[in-house]
Amino acid sequence: MLTVLLGGCGGAGSTADSLPPARAAEPQHAELNWRESHPASTGERLVFEVGELDVTENGWSVGVGVENRTPFDFEIETGPAGYGFGLMLFHTGDLKELEEANREGSLPALRRARRIEPAPPRILRAGATWRGTLSAPGSLGDGSWLHVVFGTFRGLGDAPEEFARVVWFTDHAHQL
């Protein structure tokens, strides 16, 4: 509902005037308690956690964590070269929508975290866990569904292909 409403061409016969205006989500708190794994729920894997979400009049914050349950170290890119950490907003909570947008290269813009406290380590060592809070100013669209984005993690040393480059979008979604 956010950029799609603004991105259309409003010519004669446009239905844009009949669409409701986009609104900011009301302040809210949610205990999400999501736990997801890559590449599988057992064996060597990265475990991604999402805890509390807070949406305020001035921005948002979400508690996150990553546990490295592999024998490999991972470089974590948080700057412009990496995909980044933050939120993506979708029209529905259907995981198929996210997967299709990813395949087609039409993912919505990343709402990049402007602040990460404490900052993730440059290298997430084998067996280590990092937990922090992502936050940024700005409103989120009322009624939209958010996924949390973790990335980019690059497997070091002899890491197998499934760990070469990992950008994780949560399977879970939360409606604002």
C-alpha positions as CSV (number, residue, x, y, z in Angstrom):
1,M,0.0,0.0,0.0
2,L,2.9,2.4,0.5
3,T,5.0,3.0,-2.6
4,V,2.6,1.2,-4.9
5,L,0.0,3.9,-4.3
6,L,2.5,6.6,-5.1
7,G,4.2,4.9,-7.9
8,G,1.3,4.5,-10.4
9,C,0.6,6.8,-13.3
10,G,-2.5,8.9,-12.5
11,G,-4.0,9.7,-15.9
12,A,-7.6,10.0,-17.0
13,G,-9.7,7.1,-15.9
14,S,-7.2,6.4,-13.1
15,T,-8.6,4.6,-10.0
16,A,-6.0,6.2,-7.7
17,D,-8.6,8.7,-6.5
18,S,-10.8,5.9,-5.3
19,L,-8.1,4.3,-3.2
20,P,-7.9,5.1,0.5
21,P,-4.9,7.3,1.4
22,A,-1.9,5.6,3.0
23,R,-1.8,6.1,6.8
24,A,0.9,5.5,9.4
25,A,0.4,2.6,11.7
26,E,-0.7,3.4,15.2
27,P,1.9,3.0,18.0
28,Q,2.0,-0.6,19.1
29,H,4.0,-3.3,20.9
30,A,4.2,-7.0,19.8
31,E,6.0,-10.0,21.4
32,L,6.9,-11.8,18.1
33,N,9.2,-14.6,19.5
34,W,10.1,-15.9,16.0
35,R,12.8,-18.4,15.6
36,E,13.9,-19.5,12.1
37,S,16.8,-21.5,10.7
38,H,18.9,-21.6,7.5
39,P,19.2,-24.0,5.8
40,A,17.2,-26.4,8.0
41,S,15.9,-26.7,11.5
42,T,18.5,-29.3,12.5
43,G,22.2,-29.8,11.9
44,E,24.6,-27.0,10.9
45,R,22.6,-23.8,10.6
46,L,22.2,-20.1,11.3
47,V,19.3,-19.4,13.7
48,F,17.5,-16.1,13.3
49,E,15.5,-14.7,16.2
50,V,13.0,-11.8,16.3
51,G,11.7,-10.7,19.7
52,E,9.9,-7.5,20.6
53,L,8.6,-5.1,18.0
54,D,7.8,-1.5,19.0
55,V,6.2,1.0,16.6
56,T,6.0,4.6,17.9
57,E,4.9,7.9,16.5
58,N,8.5,8.6,15.6
59,G,9.8,5.3,14.3
60,W,10.2,1.6,15.0
61,S,12.5,-0.9,16.8
62,V,12.8,-4.6,16.9
63,G,14.9,-7.0,19.0
64,V,16.9,-9.6,16.9
65,G,19.5,-12.3,17.3
66,V,21.6,-14.6,15.2
67,E,23.2,-17.8,16.5
68,N,25.9,-19.5,14.4
69,R,25.4,-23.2,14.9
70,T,28.0,-24.1,12.2
71,P,31.8,-24.8,12.4
72,F,32.3,-21.8,10.1
73,D,32.8,-18.1,10.8
74,F,30.6,-15.5,9.0
75,E,31.5,-12.0,8.0
76,I,28.6,-9.7,8.7
77,E,28.1,-6.8,6.2
78,T,26.1,-3.9,7.6
79,G,27.3,-1.1,5.3
80,P,26.3,0.0,1.8
81,A,27.9,-3.1,0.3
82,G,25.8,-5.5,2.3
83,Y,22.1,-6.0,2.0
84,G,21.6,-4.6,5.5
85,F,19.3,-5.1,8.5
86,G,15.8,-3.8,8.7
87,L,12.2,-4.3,7.6
88,M,10.3,-5.0,4.4
89,L,6.6,-4.2,4.1
90,F,4.2,-6.3,2.0
91,H,0.5,-6.2,1.1
92,T,-0.1,-9.6,2.6
93,G,1.4,-12.0,5.2
94,D,1.5,-14.7,2.5
95,L,5.1,-16.1,2.3
96,K,4.5,-16.9,-1.3
97,E,4.2,-13.1,-2.0
98,L,7.7,-12.6,-0.6
99,E,9.1,-15.6,-2.4
100,E,7.6,-14.5,-5.7
101,A,8.9,-10.9,-5.3
102,N,12.4,-12.3,-4.5
103,R,12.4,-14.6,-7.6
104,E,11.1,-11.7,-9.9
105,G,13.5,-9.2,-8.4
106,S,10.6,-7.0,-7.3
107,L,11.1,-6.9,-3.5
108,P,9.9,-3.7,-1.8
109,A,12.5,-1.2,-0.6
110,L,14.4,-2.2,2.6
111,R,13.5,0.0,5.6
112,R,17.1,-0.1,6.7
113,A,17.8,0.1,10.4
114,R,19.6,3.4,11.0
115,R,20.8,2.2,14.4
116,I,21.9,-1.2,15.6
117,E,22.7,-1.6,19.3
118,P,25.0,-3.2,20.1
119,A,26.5,-3.3,16.6
120,P,27.0,-6.9,15.3
121,P,30.5,-8.2,15.3
122,R,32.4,-7.9,12.0
123,I,32.9,-11.7,12.3
124,L,30.3,-14.0,13.8
125,R,32.4,-16.9,15.1
126,A,31.4,-20.5,15.0
127,G,29.2,-21.2,18.0
128,A,28.7,-17.5,18.8
129,T,25.4,-15.6,19.2
130,W,24.8,-11.9,18.7
131,R,21.7,-10.1,19.9
132,G,20.8,-6.5,19.4
133,T,18.1,-4.0,18.6
134,L,17.4,-2.6,15.1
135,S,15.7,0.8,14.9
136,A,15.0,3.7,12.6
137,P,12.9,6.9,12.4
138,G,9.8,7.1,10.2
139,S,6.4,5.7,10.0
140,L,5.3,2.2,8.7
141,G,2.1,1.7,6.7
142,D,-1.0,0.8,8.6
143,G,-2.3,-2.6,7.6
144,S,1.0,-3.6,5.9
145,W,2.7,-6.9,6.8
146,L,6.4,-6.7,7.9
147,H,9.2,-9.2,7.5
148,V,12.5,-8.6,9.3
149,V,15.6,-8.7,7.1
150,F,19.0,-10.0,8.3
151,G,22.0,-9.7,6.0
152,T,24.4,-10.1,4.5
153,F,26.3,-13.0,6.1
154,R,29.3,-14.4,4.1
155,G,30.6,-17.8,5.1
156,L,34.4,-17.8,5.5
157,G,37.0,-20.6,5.0
158,D,35.6,-23.9,3.7
159,A,31.9,-22.9,4.2
160,P,29.7,-24.9,1.8
161,E,27.7,-23.1,-0.9
162,E,24.5,-22.8,1.2
163,F,26.5,-20.5,3.5
164,A,28.5,-18.6,0.9
165,R,26.1,-15.6,1.0
166,V,23.0,-15.5,3.3
167,V,20.5,-12.8,3.4
168,W,17.5,-13.8,5.6
169,F,14.0,-12.5,5.2
170,T,11.8,-13.9,8.0
171,D,9.2,-16.5,7.0
172,H,7.0,-15.0,9.7
173,A,5.1,-11.8,9.1
174,H,3.4,-9.3,11.4
175,Q,0.4,-7.1,10.4
176,L,0.7,-3.5,11.5
